[in-house]
Amino acid sequence: MLNKKDIDEKKFESSFRGYSKEEVDDFLDEISDQLSVLIRENMALAEQVKSLQAENEKLASGAS
């Protein structure tokens, strides 16, 4: 899985008539920042799912 460190450390070779290094670096920084936010949100949602599953199991066992 791709992570923030992979994006932060990615380097591209420069070539004649290639892309602007500054633009590429800025875009990679933006992607890296957004990926960090998404990973944190995903982790929080995974914890919420676990909590709700446990609560659901507790309620289901009490209903029987």
C-alpha contacts under 8 A as a table, 3 or more apart, distances in Angstrom:
res1	aa1	res2	aa2	distance
2	L	6	D	6.29
2	L	7	I	7.62
3	N	6	D	5.36
3	N	7	I	6.66
3	N	32	S	7.88
3	N	35	L	7.38
3	N	36	S	7.96
4	K	7	I	5.26
4	K	8	D	6.08
4	K	32	S	5.13
4	K	33	D	7.54
4	K	35	L	6.57
4	K	36	S	6.35
5	K	8	D	4.98
5	K	9	E	6.00
6	D	9	E	5.37
6	D	10	K	6.04
7	I	10	K	5.24
7	I	28	L	6.33
7	I	29	D	7.68
7	I	31	I	7.71
7	I	32	S	5.91
8	D	28	L	7.01
8	D	29	D	6.82
8	D	32	S	6.67
14	S	18	G	6.31
14	S	19	Y	7.70
14	S	21	K	7.66
15	S	18	G	5.07
19	Y	23	E	7.61
19	Y	24	V	7.14
20	S	23	E	5.25
20	S	24	V	6.27
21	K	24	V	5.16
21	K	25	D	6.07
22	E	25	D	5.10
22	E	26	D	6.04
23	E	26	D	5.10
23	E	27	F	6.10
24	V	27	F	5.12
24	V	28	L	6.12
25	D	28	L	5.08
25	D	29	D	6.13
26	D	29	D	5.07
26	D	30	E	6.30
27	F	30	E	5.05
27	F	31	I	6.19
28	L	31	I	5.01
28	L	32	S	5.97
29	D	32	S	5.03
29	D	33	D	6.18
30	E	33	D	5.20
30	E	34	Q	6.21
31	I	34	Q	5.16
31	I	35	L	5.98
32	S	35	L	5.09
32	S	36	S	6.27
33	D	36	S	5.20
33	D	37	V	6.52
34	Q	37	V	5.12
34	Q	38	L	6.24
35	L	38	L	5.04
35	L	39	I	6.07
36	S	39	I	5.17
36	S	40	R	6.28
37	V	40	R	5.24
37	V	41	E	6.18
38	L	41	E	5.02
38	L	42	N	5.96
39	I	42	N	5.01
39	I	43	M	6.16
40	R	43	M	5.15
40	R	44	A	6.22
41	E	44	A	5.11
41	E	45	L	6.12
42	N	45	L	5.10
42	N	46	A	6.08
43	M	46	A	5.06
43	M	47	E	6.32
44	A	47	E	5.20
44	A	48	Q	6.24
45	L	48	Q	4.88
45	L	49	V	6.12
46	A	49	V	5.07
46	A	50	K	6.33
47	E	50	K	5.10
47	E	51	S	6.20
48	Q	51	S	5.06
48	Q	52	L	6.09
49	V	52	L	5.12
49	V	53	Q	5.98
50	K	53	Q	5.09
50	K	54	A	6.17
51	S	54	A	5.19
51	S	55	E	6.19
52	L	55	E	4.95
52	L	56	N	5.94
53	Q	56	N	4.95
53	Q	57	E	6.11
54	A	57	E	5.13
54	A	58	K	6.16
55	E	58	K	5.05
55	E	59	L	6.16
56	N	59	L	5.13
56	N	60	A	5.97
57	E	60	A	4.99
57	E	61	S	6.06
58	K	61	S	5.32
58	K	62	G	6.28
59	L	62	G	5.13
59	L	63	A	6.19
60	A	63	A	5.15
60	A	64	S	6.66
61	S	64	S	5.57
